Amino acid sequence: MMREMLELLLTVGSLAFSLLIGWIYLPKIILIAKKKKLFDAIDERKVHVGSVPRIGGIAFFPIVLLTVSVFTILRYLLGCPISGVPLDNVFVEMLCFTAGLTIMYIVGLADDLTGVRYKIKFLFQFFASLCIISSGLWVHDLQGILGIHKIPFYIGIPITVLAFMFVMNAYNLIDGIDGLCSGLSLLAIGLMGFWFAYNRLFFYGMIAAGIMGVLIVFFFYNTYGKKSKVFMGDTGSVTLGFIIAFLGIKLYNLSFISDWTLNFHNPAAAILGIAFIPIFDALRVFCARIAGGLSPFFPDKRHIHHKFLRLGFTHVQSTFIIMGMQLCYVVFNTIMQPLNINIIIFIDILIALTFLVAINYVIRCKNKQIYERTK
């Protein structure tokens, strides 16, 4: 009991430490960005006004790495080494995780500073995903999706790579208004961190807490900052996507191991609920662009947050509405876990499509009223 209490305190401590370092570090980044004029360029796609620094996301990787390192050392100094998972597995996994995250951090920073072609970014996303797979972390079971359960490595590994790359791009694409990407990421990482800690897998809960602290700070500056507003840029969004994909697949795989009880009747449904809106929105936009004869990466204003802005909501209002929608999916998928996974996915998509039809109808009516008033 005492050991669990100490591990819980260390996990909460890692959140507080990350929060503190974020409060110290992020304002310095904003100051440097302003002095060096590292602003986000305004174009027809952007919905912000004025010059806003775009490199706030460079704080994420070093702070989470520092937090995990410091509190892993503290665990051993306090006689509370990593438990619940084989130590050798954790060591290799963390090296691979750090290698993959470093790749995405460097590519994201290069993209924010000078620009990187999407084909090059895809190549490095592929290598970063392989880093994780080399640790032995890949999808072994589809849990009945399309009637498929156990899958061999030559199918599971490509699926895992695609999952990593898609999630990274989904969170990159959802980063369109103040607080949205960081808010949805906080929700996803916070819920997974809670499930890890609840099941006494405190080391992974500590990783989640290590990114949550700086994310809270960033959310404040990004959403409520005036003179100190900052964007995360690709450095931040792909870093968050990578961490969410890693924690999600780790949580998913652990739910199949009899040594742990993660209270998941249907882990695929629970994890899909955590990240449904970014994943569905990216897939929907890709399909719409391809159907229109465009590249799936052609920049436009088809995303869910653009629709809320057209309805007249502010950035902050849109962000909290979408976060509320995501939380509804979490609750719904958690409650509906006893159902077949294919039925849950079908209902999730049906709800999303019904909502989109309704919101598009309201937008058309509003545009029609504006047109009639200006005639």
Phi, psi and omega in degrees: 000317180295322180296317179297321178297319179295317179296322177295318178297321178294324178293314177295323178297323178294325175296313180295320180296313178299320178298314181296311180297324177297317179296328180279318191278317187296317177300328177293320178298317179299317180297314179296317180299321179291319180294322180270001179057046178268071185259156176281123183293140179268127175219189184294340180274333188282147183245010177260165176236152180081178182266117182237128177303143188245012187244026179299333182291348179291348178282337191295305186298308181298326182287319179292323179294316178297315182298311181296320181295311182298315185279339170291319176298316180300320179304315183287323178295329181268009179070035182229067183294168181300132180225167177096336178221152179301132185298319179300320179297317180296318182299309180296318181298318181290325175295316179293320177299314180295320179297312180296319180293325177296318178301312182292327179295314181294315180294318179297318179295317178299321179294320180292328184271317186232343183093135179227133179296146186297330178294322177293319179298319178299320181299315180287329173297321178299313180296321179296320178295321178296329178301316180293316182297326180295343177277354181098003181267101175207163186287121180258343188212132179268001174053037174093003176297123185058026179079011184257138177242253181298137179229148179286166185298327184287351171256319182296321181294311177300323178297319180294317177300313179298321179298313179300311183294320182291317180296317178301315180288327179297316180286333174293317183288330181283351181279074185239341178224167186302124171081353188289307181296315180292324179293313178295324178293319177301317180297312182294309183293321179298317180293317179293321177298321178297315181296322176297311182295321180299327180263018173065022173263068192292334181297316179287329173297326178292323176298315178299316180295326181296328177271332181296321182301308181290331177295322177299316179297313180298317180304318179297311182292320183289324186268318187247355179293141176252280176286342183251021179297145179212147174257156181276334182068181179296330179303319181281314187293318180287329174298314179296316179301318180296315180295318180296317178297317180298309182295322181296313180290325176298313179297319180298313182293321181295333182292345180265354184265126187294343181290341181241148175241101183268008179057033177251115169286329187215081186301327179298319180293317181296315183288325175298320179299327182294326186234025188296315187296311176300320182293312181295318182297317179295316180296318179298314181293319177302313181295320181295320180292316180296318179297331178273007179078020181251165173292143178298345180254014176292126183288134177204192181238052180265353188289162184301323181291328176296325179294319179293323176296321179293336176282351178102004177284151175282172177302311184294317178298315180298317180300312183288329175295313181293321176297321177297320176298317180296320178296324176298320177295322178300310182296314182299310182293328178291316179294323186271011183305325180297342179286163174298139184301324181293324176293319180296314179299318179299315180294318177305311182292319180298317178299315181296316180294320178298317178297317180296320177299317181294315183290325176294324177295316179297319179297317179297318179297319180294318178295323179294319178295319179296318179297317181294326178288333183266358180291000000 
